[in-house]
Amino acid sequence: MPHISQNLPEDVHYLLVFDGGSKGNPGQGYGSYVLVRCDTGQQKLRRLQFGEKVTNNEAEYRTLIEGLRALLGIIREHGKDPRRYRLEVRGDSLLVVNQLTGAWKARDPRMRALRDEALALLRQFGAFRVRHHEREASVELFGH
């Protein structure tokens, strides 16, 4: 299991790191994410398979969306309000990061729908930020 012990942000409650891709583009889609509770370092890793005819960018977004849904579910299972929590998201996809931050437009209707879904989930938290990290960080963490 990957382990994130360095570079944990001190000003957020949770860190979500995600990566997705496809074997062929489009092709067999896959992804991985890790949720980290920053105060304890507790981690949860999940690997996903999305089936055929998935592009790399779709897999990136779908992995992020699944991670956000999982975190919201965990928070709510404990009877807490997600608005009380701050989240940092990290990924190596410039497209996803720049579309979520508004630096790039989402012109493709499928990407726009995925971006809007991810933003709707992110906006359920009290605060969030989305950061790009280098591809090597994803490879080191997830092996893909």
C-alpha positions in Angstrom: 0.0 0.0 0.0 1.3 3.5 -0.8 2.2 5.6 2.1 2.1 9.4 2.3 4.0 10.6 5.4 5.7 13.6 4.0 4.2 16.8 2.7 1.0 16.4 4.6 -0.7 19.8 4.6 -1.3 21.2 8.1 -4.2 23.5 7.2 -6.6 20.9 5.9 -8.4 17.9 7.4 -8.1 15.6 4.4 -5.8 15.0 1.5 -7.1 13.2 -1.6 -4.5 12.1 -4.2 -5.9 10.6 -7.4 -4.6 9.2 -10.7 -6.4 7.6 -13.6 -5.6 6.4 -17.1 -6.5 4.0 -19.8 -4.8 1.2 -21.7 -5.5 2.5 -25.2 -7.1 5.9 -25.5 -10.0 5.2 -25.4 -9.5 1.8 -23.8 -9.7 -0.1 -20.6 -10.0 2.7 -17.9 -8.6 2.4 -14.4 -7.7 4.7 -11.5 -6.4 4.8 -8.0 -6.9 7.2 -5.1 -5.7 7.5 -1.6 -7.6 9.4 1.2 -5.4 10.7 4.0 -6.7 12.1 7.3 -4.1 14.7 7.9 -4.2 14.8 11.7 -3.6 11.1 12.1 -2.0 10.1 8.9 -4.6 7.3 8.5 -4.9 6.3 4.8 -7.4 4.5 2.6 -6.4 3.3 -0.9 -8.8 2.3 -3.6 -8.1 0.9 -7.0 -10.8 1.2 -9.7 -11.7 -0.4 -13.1 -14.0 1.6 -15.4 -14.4 -0.8 -18.3 -13.8 -0.3 -22.0 -13.9 2.9 -24.2 -12.7 5.2 -21.4 -10.3 8.0 -22.3 -7.4 9.0 -20.0 -9.1 12.2 -19.1 -12.4 10.5 -18.3 -10.6 8.1 -16.1 -8.8 10.9 -14.2 -12.1 12.7 -13.5 -14.0 9.5 -12.7 -11.3 8.5 -10.2 -11.4 11.9 -8.5 -15.3 11.8 -8.4 -15.2 8.3 -6.8 -12.7 9.5 -4.2 -14.8 12.6 -3.4 -17.9 10.5 -3.0 -16.1 8.1 -0.7 -14.8 10.9 1.5 -18.2 12.5 1.7 -19.7 9.2 2.6 -17.2 8.6 5.4 -17.8 12.0 6.9 -21.5 11.6 6.8 -21.4 8.0 8.2 -19.8 9.6 11.3 -22.7 12.1 11.6 -20.5 15.0 10.6 -21.2 17.9 8.2 -18.7 18.1 5.3 -18.9 21.8 5.5 -16.8 21.6 8.7 -13.9 20.1 6.8 -11.1 21.5 4.5 -9.8 19.3 1.7 -6.7 19.4 -0.5 -6.8 17.4 -3.8 -3.6 16.5 -5.7 -3.3 15.0 -9.2 -1.0 14.9 -12.1 -3.6 15.7 -14.8 -3.1 19.3 -16.0 -6.4 19.1 -17.7 -8.4 18.1 -14.6 -6.5 20.5 -12.3 -6.7 23.5 -14.7 -10.4 22.9 -15.5 -11.3 22.6 -11.9 -9.5 25.8 -11.0 -10.9 27.7 -13.9 -7.6 28.3 -15.6 -8.8 26.2 -18.6 -12.2 26.0 -20.1 -14.0 22.7 -20.5 -15.1 22.8 -24.1 -15.9 19.1 -24.6 -19.4 18.3 -23.3 -18.2 15.1 -21.6 -15.4 16.9 -19.8 -17.6 19.8 -18.9 -20.1 17.3 -17.3 -17.4 15.6 -15.4 -15.9 18.9 -14.2 -19.3 20.1 -13.1 -19.9 16.9 -11.1 -16.5 17.1 -9.4 -17.0 20.8 -8.6 -20.5 20.0 -7.1 -18.9 17.4 -4.8 -15.9 19.7 -3.9 -18.3 22.5 -3.0 -19.9 20.4 -0.3 -16.7 20.9 1.8 -16.1 24.0 3.9 -13.0 24.8 1.8 -11.0 23.0 -0.8 -8.0 23.5 -3.1 -6.8 21.6 -6.1 -3.1 21.2 -6.8 -1.0 19.7 -9.5 1.8 17.4 -8.7 4.3 15.8 -11.0 3.7 12.5 -12.8 6.5 10.9 -10.9 4.6 11.5 -7.6 1.6 9.5 -8.9 3.9 6.7 -10.3 5.7 6.5 -6.9 2.4 6.4 -5.0 0.3 4.2 -7.2 2.7 2.4 -9.5 0.9 3.7 -12.7 
